[in-house]
Amino acid sequence: MIKTVTITKQDYLGYSDFVVKRLCTPKNQKSSGFLRNMIIWFLLTVIFLAVLQIKSVSFSDFHWQSALITAIPFSIFLVVFLYNINKIKILSIPNENGVMIGEKTIEFQSGGINETHHLGSCFYKWDAVEAIEENKGDLYIFVDKLMALIIPANSFESEAEKDELKALVQKYV
């Protein structure tokens, strides 16, 4: 089977978001995701500190100016952190008509997958394929934890064609 695909920046951003969620989601029941752990530990810390502060606290004794002065640096840090995360996301988008974004031909053979684009080609043996996953109609054929061949939803003429490709890849994986 041969597929000619055109990957856009939007396709790549969808893939990028999916990969982050995939890495943060637990694969088994023994562990939980990173974000979930961070939230749980934050809540436990707040509860623990609140328990230590229990006396007969009234809001008339609370010094709002100190709370505000303490909250300002944390707020600034949070805004700068979120700004930098967004900036890194934007700067990490691959070049137009490069290796990742642009038109390419993906050929599925009995020995593996051959990807060809205007800058060259790459062959992946079936042993390299870790998983095939679907997100919002797009198919991702993972050849590593972070690297995948992206096949956008608009590359398929029908749902049957997509199912045929998924069955072909799962036959070898």
C-alpha positions in Angstrom: 0.0 0.0 0.0 1.3 3.5 -0.9 0.0 6.7 0.7 0.9 10.2 -0.4 0.3 12.6 2.5 0.7 16.3 3.0 1.5 17.2 6.6 0.7 20.8 7.7 1.7 22.8 10.8 -1.8 22.1 12.2 -1.3 18.4 11.7 2.1 18.6 13.5 0.7 20.7 16.4 -2.1 18.1 16.8 0.6 15.4 16.9 2.7 17.3 19.3 -0.2 17.8 21.8 -1.0 14.1 21.5 2.5 13.0 22.2 2.7 15.1 25.4 -0.6 13.6 26.6 0.6 10.2 25.6 3.8 10.6 27.6 2.0 11.9 30.7 -0.7 9.2 30.7 0.0 6.1 32.6 0.4 2.9 30.6 -0.7 0.6 33.4 -2.6 0.8 36.6 0.5 0.7 38.8 1.5 4.3 38.1 -0.3 7.5 37.6 0.5 10.4 35.3 3.0 13.1 36.1 0.4 15.9 36.1 -1.9 14.0 38.4 1.0 13.3 40.8 1.9 17.0 40.8 -1.7 18.1 41.6 -2.0 15.5 44.4 1.2 16.5 46.0 0.3 20.2 45.8 -3.0 19.5 47.5 -1.4 17.4 50.2 1.1 20.2 50.9 -1.6 22.8 51.1 -3.7 20.6 53.5 -0.6 19.8 55.6 0.3 23.5 55.9 -3.3 24.4 56.7 -3.4 21.9 59.5 -0.2 23.3 61.0 -1.8 26.8 61.0 -5.0 25.8 62.8 -5.4 27.8 65.9 -8.3 30.2 66.2 -7.6 31.9 63.0 -9.8 34.8 62.1 -9.6 36.9 58.9 -9.3 40.1 60.9 -5.8 38.9 62.0 -4.8 38.0 58.4 -2.3 40.4 57.0 -3.5 40.8 53.3 -0.5 43.0 52.4 2.0 40.2 53.2 -0.1 37.7 51.3 -0.2 39.9 48.3 3.6 40.6 48.4 4.2 36.9 48.7 1.8 36.0 45.8 3.2 38.5 43.3 6.6 36.8 42.7 4.8 33.4 42.3 2.3 35.0 39.9 5.1 36.5 37.8 7.0 33.2 37.8 3.8 31.4 36.6 3.2 33.9 33.8 6.8 33.8 32.6 6.8 30.0 32.8 3.7 29.7 30.7 4.9 32.3 28.2 8.2 30.3 27.8 6.4 27.0 27.4 4.3 28.5 24.6 7.4 30.1 23.0 9.2 26.8 23.0 6.2 25.1 21.4 6.1 27.6 18.6 9.9 27.5 18.1 9.9 23.7 17.9 7.6 23.6 14.9 9.6 22.0 12.0 10.4 23.9 8.8 7.9 24.1 6.0 8.7 21.6 3.3 11.3 20.0 5.5 11.6 16.5 6.7 8.5 16.5 9.0 6.1 19.0 7.4 5.3 18.9 3.7 4.4 16.3 1.1 5.8 12.7 1.4 5.1 9.3 0.2 4.8 6.4 2.6 5.0 2.9 1.2 4.1 -0.1 3.3 6.1 -3.2 2.3 6.5 -6.6 3.7 9.9 -5.7 5.1 8.9 -2.4 6.6 7.8 1.2 5.9 9.6 3.4 3.3 9.1 7.1 3.7 10.1 9.3 0.8 10.1 13.1 0.6 11.9 15.7 -1.5 14.9 15.8 0.9 15.5 12.1 0.9 14.1 8.8 2.2 14.0 6.6 5.3 13.2 3.0 5.8 11.8 1.6 9.0 11.8 -2.2 9.6 8.6 -3.5 11.2 10.7 -4.1 14.4 11.0 -0.4 14.8 7.2 0.2 14.9 6.1 0.4 18.6 2.4 1.3 18.1 -0.2 2.7 15.8 -2.6 5.2 17.4 -5.4 7.4 16.2 -6.2 11.0 17.3 -9.0 13.0 15.9 -8.9 11.0 12.7 -5.1 11.3 12.2 -3.0 8.1 12.4 0.3 8.1 14.1 2.7 5.2 13.5 5.2 5.4 16.3 8.7 4.2 15.5 10.0 5.4 18.9 8.5 7.0 22.1 8.3 10.5 20.5 8.8 9.9 16.8 5.9 8.9 14.6 4.9 8.9 11.0 1.9 11.2 10.7 -0.9 10.3 8.4 -3.5 13.1 8.5 -7.2 12.2 8.3 -7.7 14.0 5.0 -5.3 11.5 3.4 -7.9 8.8 3.5 -10.8 8.6 1.0 -12.9 6.5 3.4 -13.0 5.0 6.9 -12.6 1.6 5.2 -9.3 2.7 3.8 -8.1 3.9 7.2 -9.2 0.6 8.8 -7.3 -1.4 6.1 -4.1 0.5 6.8 -4.5 0.0 10.6 -5.0 -3.7 10.0 -1.9 -3.9 7.8 0.3 -2.2 10.3 -1.1 -4.2 13.2 -0.4 -7.4 11.3 3.3 -6.7 11.5 3.4 -5.0 14.9 
